[in-house]
Amino acid sequence: MSLPNTLYLPELREMLAENNAAELREFCTALHPARTADFMEGLTPAEAWAVLQYAEMPVRAEIFGYFDRDKQVEIIRSVDRKAMAEFIAHLPPDDRVDILNEVEPQLVADLLPLLPPAERRDILRLRSYPENTAGAMMTTQFARLGEDLTVREALDELGRQASELETIYYIYILDSQDHLRGLVSARQLVSAIGRPETRLADLMEKELVTANVNDDQEEVARKVARYDLLAIPVVDQERHMLGIITHDDVIDVVVEEASEDAYHMGGVTPLAMNYLETRFLTVWRKRAGWLSLLFVAELFTFTALASFEDAIAQIIALSLFVPLCISTGGNSGSQAATLITRAIALGQVTVRDWWRVLRHELAMGLALGATLGAIGFFRAALTPQEILGSVNHWQLAWVISQAVAVICLWGTLTGSMLPLIFKRFGVDPGFASSPFVATLVDVTGIVIYFSIAKAYLL
């Protein structure tokens, strides 16, 4: 069968209807599993499972891994329990645990007794680790050898292990109690073929970067990125090696965390599904909640303005500069919040650095405030007198420049400190979002602006 660039679903369904085994087998093997999964996107879960039956088990598991999570769950729900248990046993350990966490507890309870004992124990152990920790995202399939083996013996042993392994970037050297002793890369081992009697103990690296089983997944991602690793070993407090986390899983974590931060900083509750596939009511609920909360908070601007009604009545021109002043605070606060949230995510800033951040942003806020205040001064000074009424335009310019500078400083300090405060109390710093900071600074900015105006003009 010659695969065109676009394989239409009717052709695929026709092959299924005709039970065209030869072409279906070629379809499953002719392309990269990810491309094969893309071509099957429009199939129902039952049809997708029927197509997978024409692939060998390893290829079947690979293609299944590229289906979106909803389709994977639907397939697990709809397929015969015994057949599904046999299939799940061939999935990578971390992938099958992630999928089983998405299905109903009763279905998991039905499947577990049908799995081989080793796989069942592995699933139960991985499911016992807290969500978003190294233990929850690791795989227990990795290349392991003893330090007393020679290069020749190591290559023979790896040949026996290879069929059961997800990847062989690194070979981990363990003692008889599974303590991590060192590491030999596949490149090192191949390079040492010319010295077949060399012991792994003389070849291995001993200073290793590891992840504790209880480390947060963000911390693990930072380590992998910092040290440019293809995989990182996961150990317990006694340095027993429990598994590895590969770079592809780290990429998933980075995308997940970045998406979550982007949602929070936009004032949106994260979506679990593809945007266009999420129900309208679900998107409405996730967006309306935050918008309603922020709208209620913004109502305090009405209260703040009402309290300065007399000042506005005496000098109407003051109301002309309200948007200018409060937008300055929102912009400077959002800018600072974005910078600090990003620095926290990268591990460049921690809660303990709050004083250093405060001093830095105090100086930055003064500098930015002076810059914007100068611009505000000239803009107010150039306002025609007939618009300003009886107020002296130089006096008003001085008020505007001071208000802009102080509000900019206040917005910068607020935006920089809120993410650290949220982090201190265990809340995602992403919640110190641009709308949240802008709303807070809007209300307080009005109070600052009119307080300065009353002091100079009334």
C-alpha positions in Angstrom: 0.0 0.0 0.0 1.3 3.4 -0.9 0.4 6.0 1.7 -0.6 9.4 0.4 0.1 12.6 2.3 -3.5 12.6 3.6 -5.1 9.3 4.3 -8.9 9.9 4.3 -10.8 8.3 7.1 -13.3 6.6 4.7 -10.4 4.6 3.2 -9.2 3.5 6.6 -12.8 2.5 7.5 -13.1 0.7 4.2 -10.0 -1.3 5.0 -11.5 -2.2 8.4 -14.8 -3.2 6.9 -13.0 -5.5 4.3 -10.7 -6.8 7.0 -7.8 -6.0 4.8 -5.1 -7.3 7.1 -2.1 -6.7 4.8 -2.8 -3.0 4.2 -3.8 -2.4 7.9 -0.5 -3.9 9.0 1.4 -1.7 6.6 -0.6 1.3 7.7 0.5 0.7 11.3 4.2 0.3 10.5 4.9 2.5 7.4 5.1 5.8 9.3 6.3 7.1 12.6 3.8 6.1 15.3 3.0 9.8 15.9 2.0 10.2 12.3 0.0 7.0 12.4 -1.9 8.3 15.4 -2.5 11.6 13.6 -4.2 9.8 10.7 -6.4 7.9 13.2 -7.5 11.1 14.9 -11.1 11.0 13.5 -11.7 7.4 14.3 -14.0 6.4 17.2 -12.2 4.6 20.1 -13.6 1.3 18.9 -12.3 1.8 15.4 -8.9 3.0 16.6 -8.6 -0.1 18.8 -9.6 -2.3 15.9 -6.8 -0.8 13.7 -4.3 -1.3 16.5 -4.9 -5.0 16.5 -3.1 -5.3 13.2 0.2 -4.0 14.8 2.7 -6.0 16.9 2.4 -5.2 20.6 5.4 -2.9 20.9 4.2 -0.8 17.9 0.7 -0.9 19.2 1.8 0.5 22.5 3.8 3.3 20.8 0.9 4.4 18.6 -1.5 4.3 21.6 0.9 6.6 23.4 0.4 9.3 20.8 -3.4 9.3 21.1 -4.9 12.2 23.1 -5.7 11.3 26.7 -9.4 11.4 26.2 -9.3 8.8 23.5 -6.9 6.6 25.5 -9.4 6.6 28.4 -12.3 5.9 26.2 -10.5 2.9 24.7 -9.7 1.5 28.2 -13.3 1.9 29.2 -14.7 0.2 26.1 -12.3 -2.8 25.6 -12.7 -6.2 27.1 -11.0 -6.1 30.6 -8.7 -9.1 30.0 -7.5 -7.9 26.6 -6.9 -4.4 28.1 -5.0 -5.8 31.0 -2.7 -7.6 28.7 -2.2 -4.4 26.7 -1.5 -2.2 29.7 1.2 -4.6 30.9 3.2 -3.6 27.7 2.9 0.2 28.2 5.8 2.1 29.8 5.4 2.1 33.6 5.0 5.9 33.9 2.5 6.1 31.0 0.2 3.4 32.2 0.1 4.9 35.7 -0.8 8.4 34.3 -3.6 6.8 32.2 -5.0 4.7 35.0 -5.1 7.9 37.2 -7.6 9.3 34.7 -10.1 6.4 34.7 -12.7 5.4 37.4 -11.4 3.7 40.5 -13.7 0.7 39.9 -12.3 0.2 36.5 -8.8 0.2 37.9 -9.9 -2.3 40.6 -11.2 -4.6 37.8 -8.0 -4.4 35.8 -5.4 -4.8 38.5 -6.1 -8.4 39.3 -5.8 -9.3 35.6 -2.3 -7.9 35.3 0.9 -10.0 35.9 2.0 -9.7 39.6 5.2 -7.7 38.8 3.3 -5.1 36.7 0.6 -4.9 39.3 3.1 -4.2 42.1 4.8 -1.6 40.0 1.6 0.2 39.3 0.5 0.2 42.9 3.9 1.5 44.0 4.0 4.3 41.4 0.4 5.3 42.2 1.3 5.7 45.9 3.6 8.7 45.3 2.0 12.2 45.6 1.0 13.8 42.3 3.5 16.1 40.6 6.5 14.5 42.4 9.5 12.7 40.9 8.1 9.4 42.1 4.8 9.9 40.3 6.5 10.8 36.9 9.4 8.3 36.9 9.6 5.0 35.0 11.0 1.9 36.7 12.5 0.5 33.4 16.1 1.4 33.2 19.4 -0.3 32.3 21.2 -1.6 35.5 24.5 -3.4 35.9 26.9 -4.4 38.6 30.2 -2.5 39.0 32.2 -5.8 38.9 31.2 -6.6 35.3 33.7 -6.1 32.5 32.8 -4.2 29.3 32.3 -7.4 27.4 30.0 -8.8 30.1 28.1 -5.5 30.3 27.4 -5.5 26.6 26.1 -9.1 26.8 23.9 -8.3 29.7 22.6 -5.1 28.0 21.6 -7.2 25.0 19.4 -9.3 27.3 17.8 -6.3 28.9 17.3 -4.1 25.8 14.0 -5.6 24.7 12.4 -4.6 28.1 13.8 -1.1 28.3 12.2 2.2 27.2 15.5 3.8 26.6 19.3 3.2 27.1 20.8 6.7 27.3 22.6 5.8 30.5 23.5 2.6 32.2 23.2 2.8 36.0 25.6 0.9 38.2 24.0 -0.5 41.3 25.3 -2.7 44.2 23.5 -5.8 45.5 21.1 -3.7 47.6 20.2 -1.4 44.6 22.2 1.6 45.9 23.2 3.9 43.1 27.0 3.7 42.7 27.6 5.4 39.4 26.7 5.7 35.8 28.2 4.8 32.4 26.8 6.4 29.2 26.0 4.2 26.2 28.7 6.2 24.4 31.3 5.4 27.0 30.5 1.7 26.9 30.7 1.5 23.1 34.0 3.5 23.2 35.5 1.0 25.6 34.9 -2.0 23.3 38.6 -2.0 22.5 39.3 -2.7 26.2 36.8 -5.5 26.8 38.3 -6.5 30.2 37.9 -3.0 31.8 35.6 -3.2 34.8 32.7 -0.8 35.0 33.9 0.3 38.4 36.9 1.9 36.6 34.8 3.4 33.9 31.8 4.8 35.7 31.1 8.4 36.8 30.5 8.7 40.5 29.5 12.3 40.9 25.9 12.2 39.7 23.0 14.6 39.6 19.9 12.8 41.1 16.3 13.6 42.0 14.8 12.6 45.3 11.6 10.6 44.9 9.7 13.3 46.7 11.1 16.3 44.8 8.6 18.5 43.0 8.4 17.9 39.3 9.4 21.6 38.6 12.6 21.1 40.6 13.3 17.9 38.6 12.7 19.8 35.3 15.1 22.5 36.4 17.9 20.0 37.2 17.5 18.2 33.8 17.6 21.6 32.0 20.5 23.0 34.0 22.8 19.9 33.6 21.5 19.1 30.0 20.6 15.5 30.9 18.8 13.0 28.8 17.5 11.2 31.9 17.9 11.7 35.7 18.0 8.9 38.3 15.4 9.0 41.1 16.6 7.8 44.5 15.2 7.6 48.1 16.8 9.0 51.2 19.1 5.9 51.5 20.1 6.4 47.8 18.3 3.3 46.6 17.6 3.8 42.9 13.9 3.6 42.2 13.6 4.7 38.6 14.5 7.4 36.0 12.8 10.4 34.5 13.5 10.9 30.8 13.8 14.2 28.9 10.5 13.6 27.1 8.7 13.4 30.4 10.4 16.6 31.5 9.3 18.4 28.3 5.7 17.4 29.2 6.2 18.9 32.6 7.6 22.1 31.2 4.7 22.5 28.8 2.2 21.7 31.6 3.7 24.2 34.0 4.1 26.9 31.4 0.5 26.4 30.3 -0.7 26.6 33.9 1.2 29.8 34.6 -0.1 31.3 31.4 -3.7 30.5 32.3 -3.2 31.9 35.8 -1.5 35.1 34.7 -4.4 35.7 32.3 -7.0 35.1 35.0 -8.3 31.9 33.6 -8.8 28.5 35.3 -6.6 25.9 33.4 -8.4 23.9 30.7 -8.0 20.1 30.9 -8.8 19.5 27.2 -8.0 21.1 23.8 -9.4 24.6 23.6 -11.6 24.0 20.6 -12.8 20.6 22.0 -13.8 22.0 25.4 -17.5 22.5 25.9 -18.7 26.1 25.7 -20.2 26.0 29.2 -17.0 24.7 30.6 -15.0 27.5 29.1 -17.6 30.0 30.2 -17.4 28.7 33.8 -13.6 28.8 33.9 -13.5 32.3 32.5 -16.5 33.8 34.2 -15.4 32.9 37.7 -12.2 34.9 37.6 -13.8 37.8 35.6 -16.6 38.0 38.2 -14.2 38.1 41.1 -12.0 40.8 39.4 -15.1 42.8 38.4 -16.3 42.8 42.0 -12.9 43.9 43.1 -12.9 46.7 40.5 -16.2 48.0 42.0 -14.0 49.4 44.8 -12.7 51.9 42.3 -16.2 53.4 42.4 -16.1 53.6 46.2 -12.6 55.2 46.0 -13.8 57.8 43.4 -16.9 58.6 45.4 -14.9 59.4 48.5 -13.1 62.1 46.5 -16.3 63.5 44.9 -15.6 67.0 46.4 -12.2 67.2 44.9 -13.4 66.2 41.5 -16.3 68.8 41.7 -13.8 71.6 42.5 -11.2 70.7 39.9 -12.9 68.9 37.0 -9.5 68.5 35.2 -8.4 66.0 37.8 -10.7 63.4 36.3 -9.0 63.7 33.0 -5.8 62.2 34.3 -7.4 59.3 36.3 -6.9 56.7 33.4 -3.3 57.9 32.9 -2.4 57.4 36.6 -4.1 54.1 37.3 -3.0 52.5 34.1 0.6 53.3 35.1 0.3 51.3 38.3 -1.4 48.4 36.6 1.3 48.2 33.9 4.2 48.5 36.2 2.7 46.0 38.6 2.0 43.5 35.9 5.5 43.9 34.5 7.1 43.2 37.9 4.8 40.3 38.6 5.7 38.6 35.3 9.4 39.0 35.9 9.3 37.6 39.5 6.9 34.8 38.6 9.3 33.8 35.8 12.3 34.0 38.1 10.6 31.8 40.7 9.7 29.2 38.0 13.3 29.1 36.9 14.6 28.8 40.4 16.5 32.1 40.2 14.5 33.6 43.1 13.1 32.0 46.2 11.0 33.3 49.1 14.2 33.8 51.1 15.3 36.4 48.6 12.4 38.7 49.3 14.6 41.4 50.9 16.9 41.4 47.9 14.0 41.6 45.5 12.4 44.4 47.5 15.6 46.5 47.5 16.0 45.8 43.8 12.4 46.7 42.9 12.5 49.7 45.2 15.4 51.2 43.2 13.8 50.1 39.9 10.4 51.6 40.9 12.0 54.9 41.8 13.8 55.0 38.5 10.8 54.1 36.4 8.6 56.4 38.4 10.9 59.3 37.8 11.0 58.5 34.1 7.2 58.3 33.7 6.6 61.2 36.1 8.7 63.4 33.9 6.6 62.5 30.9 3.4 63.1 32.9 4.7 66.5 34.0 5.3 67.7 30.4 2.0 66.3 29.2 0.0 68.1 32.0 2.0 71.3 31.5 1.1 71.4 27.8 -2.7 71.0 28.5 -4.5 74.2 27.4 -5.6 76.5 30.3 -9.2 76.6 29.0 -9.5 72.8 29.6 -7.9 73.1 33.1 -10.2 75.9 34.2 -8.9 77.9 37.2 -6.2 75.5 38.4 -2.6 76.5 37.7 -1.2 74.2 35.0 2.2 74.1 36.6 0.8 73.1 39.9 -1.3 70.4 38.2 1.7 69.2 36.3 3.6 68.8 39.5 0.7 66.8 41.1 0.5 64.5 38.0 4.2 63.9 37.9 4.3 63.0 41.6 1.2 60.8 41.5 2.5 58.9 38.4 5.9 58.4 40.1 4.4 57.2 43.4 1.8 55.0 41.7 4.5 53.4 39.5 6.7 52.7 42.6 3.7 51.2 44.4 2.7 49.1 41.4 6.3 47.8 41.0 6.6 46.9 44.7 3.1 45.2 44.8 3.8 43.2 41.6 7.1 42.0 42.8 6.1 41.0 46.3 2.7 39.3 45.6 4.2 36.3 43.8 6.6 35.7 46.7 3.8 36.1 49.3 1.7 33.6 47.3 4.7 31.2 47.1 5.3 31.5 50.9 1.7 30.3 51.6 1.9 27.5 49.1 -0.2 29.2 46.4 0.9 29.1 42.8 2.7 32.4 42.1 1.0 32.5 38.8 -2.2 33.5 40.6 -0.5 36.9 41.2 -1.7 37.5 37.6 -1.7 40.6 35.6 -5.5 41.1 36.1 -5.1 40.5 39.9 -2.3 43.0 40.3 -3.9 45.6 38.0 -7.2 45.4 39.9 -5.4 45.9 43.3 -3.2 48.8 42.0 -6.2 50.5 40.3 -8.1 50.9 43.6 -5.1 52.0 45.6 -3.8 54.2 42.7 -6.9 56.3 42.8 -6.4 56.9 46.6 -2.8 57.8 46.0 -3.6 60.2 43.1 -6.4 62.1 44.8 -4.6 62.2 48.2 -1.6 64.0 46.5 -4.0 66.3 44.5 -5.8 67.3 47.7 -2.6 68.1 49.5 -1.4 70.5 46.7 -4.5 71.9 45.1 -7.3 72.0 47.7 
